Amino acid sequence: MSKRLVDIDDELLEEASVVLGAATMKEAVNRSLESVVLAARRRRHGERLETMEGLDLDNPEIMAGAWRWTHGTWLTRAPSLVSHYRPSGRGFGP
């Protein structure tokens, strides 16, 4: 990390500190920066899902092997394999 000399709006810093639960100015600034970066990433991922850019979710061959939740069981279908996963801890089985 590097040290920076910046002018910061005291009211915004106080409000951000409260919202973020930050105890120090450094923590408030770092959490604020992280929040902005994560929001931008979520927005980009949302845009990718909306446009399907670079995704295989509309490819029937890819989606044929996707896991699906069915009747309380995770089900995956591969070309010659059908297996179930029960989250109750019993693992894989029919």
N, C-alpha and C positions, 0 to 999 in steps of 0.2 A: 504494500500500500504506500501511497505517497501522500504527503501533506499538501494542502491547497489553502490559499487565502481567498475566501469568497464572501460576498455580501449575501446574507440570507434573510428573508422576510421573517421576523421574529414571530408574528402571529401564525403564519403558515407552518413554521417549524414547531410551534407549540401544538397546533391542531394535529399535525402529522404525528407528533410524538404520542399524543393521546390515542389517536386512531390505531397506530401501530403497536402501542404498548411499549414504546422505547423509553429506556431510562436515561439515555445520554444523547447529546446532539449527534455524535458520531453514529450511534445506533440508528437514530431517526433518519439520518441522511442515507446510510447504507441500506436500510430497509426500504426507504422510498425509492432509491435507484433500482433495487431488486424488484420491487413491485411494478415499476414501469417496464422493466425488461420482461418480466413474466407475463404481463398483460399483452405486450407486443407479440410474444411467442404464442399465447393462446389465440390472439387475433389471427396470426398467420396460419396456425393449424386449422382454425375455423374456416378460413378462406380456402385452404387446400381441400377440406372436406366438402365445401360448397361447390368448388369447381372440379373436384376429383383430380386435380393436377398432381401427377407423379404417384397416384395411388392405384392399387389393383382391386379396389372394392367393387368395381363394376365388371371384373373379369370372372366369368362363371367357373373357369378352371381353378382359379385361386380360391374363390369363395366356396367351392365344393369341399375343400378341406378345412373350412373354418369351424371353430368350436361354436356350438349353440346350446343354449339353456332350454331343456325340454323336460317337463314333468319332474322338476327337482333334481335333474341330472345334467351334467355337461356332456354333450354328444359331439363327436367329431367324425366326419366321414372322409375317408381316403378312398381312392379308386377301388381297392379290394379289401378294405378294412373298416369295420364299424366298431368303435369302442366307446365305453361310457366311463365317466368319472363322477363318483358321488362325493360331494363335499362333506359328507358325514364322517369321513375318515376311513371309510371302507375301501377307498381306492378305486382301481379300475376293475371292471367286471361287467357281466351281462345284466 
